[in-house]
Amino acid sequence: MMRSHCLVILSLIFPIHSQALTKNDEVSAVETLGGNQELHIGPNVENIKPQKNDNSLHDTENGLAFTNLGSWKGRRRHHFRNAHGILNIMGWGALLPFGVIVARYFRRVPLKCDEWYNLHILCQTSGYILGAIGWGIGLWMGSSSKQHPLKTHRNLGIIIFTFATVQMLAICLQPKREDDHRRCWEIYHQVLGYALLAMIIANIFQGIHNQAHAEKWKWLYVGVLVILAFIAISLEIFRWVKPRIHMNF
């Protein structure tokens, strides 16, 4: 008897509940999955479909754009840093020292060359132009960097550029040979030139120390210095030996 009553009650409840569902065709429950997807549950289970959140897609695209922009800026800065190093090594570190070698060894002994002065000016001018461009790139990189600039490298670079500019102006302001101050000018020009070379070498190694792949850059410049030193030492030995050879003959 009790069981028959329960069956009657259940038969009355379930038809009423199913009719309520059929009348509301738009009944749905929205659940958020992980904050990025929405699950729509309707009267038909087959209508269940995940949908991508438009905001998350937009954020992902923005993140990808920022990543690409950052990598592009990093590559551009890397290229400018390489250009800064190459121009300074070629200009300050190679052509200026070779111009000094020309002035010392090609004027009279051991290798007399009538065009030594023009060759000296060509080396000094070319080295100054390349070095000034590299110095300008270095200043721009230091001012545009959010990190603290390399103060020692920067200050030495400014001093080198100033002294090199003074040396270039000396070409136009040098006194004539018969002038009484000619000898003083030659001493000043030579002393400042050798001091400038010492600062250039020190500052190039200072910059290489803070460069990526520092070992490769260091050995590259060491090779340049070895070649220049070999030329200078060979000509210096020949300079001392040549007069004695002529005296013996």
TINU-949379 format. One line per 8 residues: number of its first residue (from 1); for each residue x, y, z of C-alpha. Coordinates in pm, 1 decimal. Layout:
N
NUM> X/Y/Z ~ ...
//
This chain:
249
1> 0.0/0.0/0.0 ~ 279.1/235.0/96.2 ~ 469.0/148.2/-220.2 ~ 167.9/222.5/-441.3 ~ 131.5/565.8/-282.9 ~ 501.1/644.5/-351.3 ~ 462.7/543.9/-716.6 ~ 160.9/768.4/-755.3
9> 348.3/1065.9/-599.3 ~ 657.2/1010.2/-823.0 ~ 439.8/985.9/-1133.2 ~ 283.1/1317.6/-1046.5 ~ 618.4/1496.0/-970.8 ~ 828.8/1396.7/-1275.1 ~ 576.0/1492.2/-1550.0 ~ 527.2/1833.5/-1392.0
17> 908.4/1892.1/-1372.9 ~ 960.9/1787.9/-1735.9 ~ 682.6/2019.6/-1855.7 ~ 844.9/2308.2/-1670.3 ~ 1168.6/2241.2/-1858.4 ~ 1003.0/2223.3/-2199.6 ~ 831.0/2556.6/-2150.8 ~ 1158.7/2739.9/-2078.2
25> 1362.0/2681.4/-2395.1 ~ 1622.7/2941.6/-2300.3 ~ 1712.8/2806.0/-1956.0 ~ 2093.1/2788.9/-1932.7 ~ 2358.1/2783.6/-1668.3 ~ 2684.6/2965.5/-1719.8 ~ 2996.2/2840.1/-1554.4 ~ 3334.4/2996.8/-1593.0
33> 3622.3/2757.1/-1644.1 ~ 3961.3/2894.7/-1545.9 ~ 3847.5/3254.8/-1603.1 ~ 3898.9/3215.8/-1981.0 ~ 3622.7/2982.8/-2107.3 ~ 3245.7/2986.4/-2063.6 ~ 3039.3/2667.4/-2062.3 ~ 2675.2/2717.8/-2175.8
41> 2441.3/2444.1/-2059.7 ~ 2100.0/2440.8/-2225.8 ~ 1816.0/2194.7/-2248.4 ~ 2012.7/1987.1/-2495.4 ~ 2347.2/1839.7/-2386.2 ~ 2478.4/1859.7/-2744.5 ~ 2464.0/2238.8/-2728.5 ~ 2742.9/2245.0/-2469.1
49> 3039.4/2428.9/-2624.7 ~ 3342.4/2607.3/-2472.6 ~ 3394.8/2965.3/-2588.3 ~ 3725.2/3153.5/-2576.6 ~ 3719.2/3476.2/-2381.7 ~ 3783.5/3767.7/-2617.6 ~ 3967.8/3962.9/-2346.5 ~ 4215.6/3680.6/-2287.6
57> 4281.2/3657.1/-2662.1 ~ 4337.2/4030.2/-2678.2 ~ 4574.5/4015.7/-2381.0 ~ 4767.0/3730.6/-2542.7 ~ 4805.3/3927.6/-2865.3 ~ 4927.7/4230.3/-2670.6 ~ 5177.8/4017.8/-2481.2 ~ 5305.2/3870.5/-2806.4
65> 5334.6/4217.4/-2957.8 ~ 5529.6/4344.8/-2657.3 ~ 5756.0/4038.9/-2674.1 ~ 5828.1/4093.6/-3043.6 ~ 5890.0/4464.2/-2986.0 ~ 6127.5/4389.5/-2699.5 ~ 6322.5/4134.0/-2901.1 ~ 6344.1/4376.4/-3194.9
73> 6480.1/4650.8/-2968.2 ~ 6728.2/4405.3/-2819.7 ~ 6854.6/4303.8/-3164.5 ~ 6881.5/4667.4/-3274.8 ~ 7077.0/4760.2/-2961.8 ~ 7305.8/4461.7/-3017.3 ~ 7381.0/4581.0/-3373.7 ~ 7452.6/4934.3/-3253.0
81> 7682.6/4801.3/-2982.5 ~ 7877.1/4600.7/-3240.9 ~ 7898.6/4905.5/-3468.9 ~ 8024.7/5114.0/-3175.5 ~ 8298.8/4862.1/-3101.5 ~ 8406.9/4807.6/-3463.3 ~ 8419.1/5178.8/-3549.6 ~ 8617.9/5266.2/-3237.4
89> 8864.5/4982.0/-3288.6 ~ 8915.1/5077.0/-3654.7 ~ 8922.0/5453.6/-3596.7 ~ 9072.4/5522.5/-3254.6 ~ 9249.3/5189.5/-3210.8 ~ 9403.0/5120.6/-3555.1 ~ 9415.3/5419.5/-3791.3 ~ 9532.6/5677.5/-3536.0
97> 9824.1/5458.6/-3415.3 ~ 9920.0/5381.2/-3774.6 ~ 9920.8/5755.1/-3847.2 ~ 10167.2/5799.5/-3559.5 ~ 10387.6/5523.5/-3706.6 ~ 10384.2/5701.4/-4043.5 ~ 10485.7/6033.3/-3886.1 ~ 10771.1/5877.8/-3690.3
105> 10924.6/5635.3/-3939.6 ~ 10833.2/5767.2/-4285.5 ~ 10956.7/6125.6/-4247.9 ~ 11332.0/6077.2/-4275.7 ~ 11465.2/5746.8/-4146.0 ~ 11439.8/5457.8/-4183.3 ~ 11190.9/5488.0/-4470.5 ~ 11193.9/5831.4/-4626.7
113> 10869.5/5905.8/-4809.1 ~ 10791.9/6238.4/-4969.6 ~ 10420.4/6182.3/-4917.8 ~ 10448.5/6095.0/-4549.8 ~ 10263.7/6408.0/-4438.8 ~ 9966.0/6346.8/-4668.1 ~ 9955.2/5982.5/-4557.2 ~ 9975.5/6092.8/-4193.4
121> 9685.6/6337.6/-4239.8 ~ 9481.7/6074.8/-4425.2 ~ 9521.5/5820.0/-4144.1 ~ 9448.4/6074.6/-3870.8 ~ 9145.1/6222.4/-4046.6 ~ 8993.7/5883.3/-4134.0 ~ 9056.0/5752.8/-3783.6 ~ 8905.4/6065.1/-3628.9
129> 8588.2/6043.7/-3841.4 ~ 8529.7/5672.4/-3770.6 ~ 8609.8/5716.6/-3401.8 ~ 8379.5/6019.2/-3371.7 ~ 8090.9/5824.3/-3526.6 ~ 8152.4/5531.8/-3291.6 ~ 8180.0/5771.5/-2997.2 ~ 7848.0/5932.9/-3092.4
137> 7678.3/5592.3/-3108.6 ~ 7818.0/5511.6/-2765.0 ~ 7684.4/5836.3/-2617.4 ~ 7341.1/5772.3/-2768.8 ~ 7331.5/5417.4/-2631.4 ~ 7434.1/5539.2/-2286.3 ~ 7173.5/5816.4/-2276.6 ~ 6892.1/5592.2/-2404.3
145> 6968.5/5305.6/-2166.7 ~ 6758.6/5267.6/-1851.4 ~ 7053.6/5107.5/-1678.6 ~ 7339.1/5306.5/-1528.6 ~ 7588.9/5403.0/-1799.7 ~ 7950.4/5289.6/-1782.4 ~ 8090.7/5604.5/-1622.3 ~ 8460.6/5525.3/-1661.4
153> 8423.0/5420.6/-2025.5 ~ 8201.4/5721.4/-2098.3 ~ 8431.5/5976.9/-1931.5 ~ 8741.4/5839.2/-2101.4 ~ 8557.8/5851.2/-2432.6 ~ 8476.1/6219.9/-2383.1 ~ 8839.5/6298.9/-2294.6 ~ 8965.3/6103.4/-2595.8
161> 8727.6/6283.0/-2831.6 ~ 8832.0/6622.4/-2687.1 ~ 9206.1/6554.0/-2719.9 ~ 9161.9/6405.3/-3066.6 ~ 8972.7/6718.1/-3173.4 ~ 9256.4/6934.4/-3040.2 ~ 9505.9/6724.3/-3235.9 ~ 9301.3/6765.9/-3553.9
169> 9281.1/7142.5/-3501.7 ~ 9658.9/7144.9/-3460.3 ~ 9686.8/7056.1/-3829.7 ~ 9541.7/7395.0/-3920.1 ~ 9697.8/7591.2/-3631.6 ~ 10054.2/7462.1/-3645.0 ~ 10318.9/7733.4/-3672.5 ~ 10554.6/7755.2/-3965.6
177> 10894.0/7587.0/-3960.7 ~ 11084.4/7913.2/-3918.8 ~ 10865.0/8017.7/-3625.8 ~ 11033.7/8028.6/-3283.6 ~ 10746.6/7836.4/-3124.0 ~ 10762.9/7551.4/-3375.2 ~ 10975.7/7331.3/-3148.0 ~ 10740.0/7378.4/-2851.8
185> 10443.8/7294.7/-3071.2 ~ 10610.6/6971.9/-3193.6 ~ 10682.0/6859.8/-2835.5 ~ 10325.1/6931.6/-2727.2 ~ 10183.1/6756.1/-3035.8 ~ 10391.5/6442.2/-2980.9 ~ 10333.9/6419.1/-2603.7 ~ 9959.0/6467.0/-2639.4
193> 9951.7/6215.4/-2924.0 ~ 10124.5/5941.0/-2723.8 ~ 9909.5/6013.2/-2416.9 ~ 9602.8/5991.0/-2640.0 ~ 9710.9/5650.7/-2772.0 ~ 9754.3/5518.7/-2415.7 ~ 9404.1/5635.4/-2317.5 ~ 9255.7/5492.1/-2635.7
201> 9401.2/5145.3/-2572.4 ~ 9290.2/5150.0/-2207.1 ~ 8936.6/5264.4/-2295.4 ~ 8893.5/5007.2/-2570.4 ~ 8978.6/4728.1/-2327.4 ~ 8744.7/4889.3/-2074.3 ~ 8462.9/4876.2/-2327.3 ~ 8546.4/4520.3/-2431.9
209> 8526.0/4408.8/-2068.4 ~ 8157.8/4509.8/-2062.0 ~ 8080.6/4368.1/-2406.5 ~ 7905.6/4041.4/-2486.1 ~ 8153.0/3777.4/-2610.1 ~ 8432.4/3978.7/-2446.1 ~ 8697.0/3714.6/-2517.5 ~ 8644.2/3732.0/-2893.8
217> 8659.0/4112.4/-2894.2 ~ 8965.7/4112.9/-2671.0 ~ 9163.3/3876.7/-2890.8 ~ 9055.4/4069.0/-3199.6 ~ 9201.6/4390.9/-3064.3 ~ 9505.2/4213.6/-2923.9 ~ 9570.6/4091.4/-3279.7 ~ 9546.6/4449.7/-3409.2
225> 9788.8/4571.0/-3141.7 ~ 10031.1/4287.2/-3215.6 ~ 10041.5/4381.5/-3584.0 ~ 10094.7/4750.5/-3504.3 ~ 10359.0/4669.7/-3243.8 ~ 10541.9/4439.0/-3483.6 ~ 10552.8/4713.3/-3749.9 ~ 10668.5/4975.4/-3500.2
233> 10936.3/4755.6/-3340.9 ~ 11069.5/4641.3/-3678.1 ~ 11094.0/4999.9/-3805.1 ~ 11249.7/5115.3/-3477.7 ~ 11518.9/4847.3/-3501.3 ~ 11579.3/4935.8/-3866.3 ~ 11600.8/5301.3/-3765.6 ~ 11888.9/5228.3/-3528.1
241> 12064.9/4975.5/-3746.5 ~ 12054.2/5159.4/-4082.0 ~ 12289.6/5450.5/-3988.4 ~ 12548.3/5206.5/-3851.7 ~ 12534.9/5000.9/-4169.2 ~ 12607.0/5313.3/-4376.8 ~ 12891.6/5410.9/-4141.4 ~ 13058.7/5071.7/-4187.6
249> 13041.3/5101.1/-4565.7
//
